Amino acid sequence: MKSASSGLVYSTDGGRMCPGCRLPVAACACKAAAVPAGDGVARVSRLSKGRGGKTVTIVKGLALDAAALAALGKRLRTACGSGGTVKDGVIEVQGDHCDLVLDVLGKQGLRAKRAGG
């Protein structure tokens, strides 16, 4: 028996469906309203734990929506000349590029500071 709260999670026409607004995830109306909480200061740090010794530069703490965060991630990866990803509101750039990322964020008009060692 199907419960009343269950909803469509995948459609062959639209792909994955949002459980909140029941639209395709690409056209979700809920995620536009959901901006992650942050104080507006980007915290740039270097991390290598759990990555097989590889170093990544982490940028977190920005209160941007998913599209703006993805565009900023693209700009940072291009400026550093390396790969990376954006997931869960955190931008990861492969390699140790903390100083370069701080410069690029400053030129974009965003407040940024170095965090960690």
N, C-alpha and C positions, 0 to 999 in steps of 0.2 A: 504494500500500500504506500502510495506517495504522500509525503507530508505536505502541508500547506506552505511551509517556508522554503521548500526546495525550489530551485530555479534552474534555468538553462545555463550550462557552463561552457558548452561548445556547440557551434553550429557550422555545418559545412559551407554555408554561405558567408558567414562573417568571421569565422574562427572563434577564438576565445571570447567569452561574454563576461561582462562585468556583473557581479551578483547584486550590486546596488541599484543601478539604473537599467540593467538588462539590455544594454546596447553593446555592440562589439567593443573590445578593449581599446582599439585605435580611435574610436569615436566616443569614448566614455564621457558622460556629462559630470560624473562625480569627481573624477580626478582633476578637473579644471578648478573645482572649488577647494580641493584639498592641497594647500600649500604647506610643506613641512615647516615645523616650528624651528626657529633659529634666531640668534641675536644679530645676524647680519654681518658678523665678523668671520671671515674664512680662516680656518685653522689648518695650516699646512704642516704636515709632518712626514717623516720617513719611516717606513715599516718593512721588516723583512721576515717576521715570524710567520711560520706556516706556509712559506712560499718557496721552500727548497733553497734558501740562501739568496734568492733574488730580491732585490730592493725595489719598492714601489713608493711613489710620492702620493700621499693621501691629502685630499682637500675636502673638509667637511665643515658644517656650521652655516652654510648659505641658505637663506630662506627664499629659494627659487622654485618655480614649478618644474615639472619633469622636462618640458621642452627647452626651457631656458638653461637648465642644468646640462642637458645633452649638448646644446650648442656651445656652452662654455667649456665642456669637456673636450669637444672637438677642437676648439681654439687652443686649448692648453696642449693637447697631444700634437697638434701641428707645430706649435711654437717650440716644443721640446724635441720634435722629430722622432717620436716614439709612439708605441701603442698604449692602450689603456682601455678603461671601461667606466661606465657610470652605473652604479647599482645602489639601491636603498638610500638615495640622497647623498652618496659619497662618490667623488671623482677619484679614480685611481689612474696614475700615469706611471708607466713602467720606467724604472731607473731612478736615480737620485737627482732630481731636478728642482729641489726646494727653492733655491735662490731664483732660478728662472721663472718658476711658477709665481713666486711672490712679485716679481717685476711685472709679469703679464697681468696679474690681478690688479695691481696698482694702476697700470695704464688703462684698464677697463673701468676704473673708478670704483672698485670694490675695496673695502677695508680688509686687510689680511695681515695675519701675524704668524710667526713660526711657533709651532707647538712641539713639545717633546725634545729629545736630544738631538 
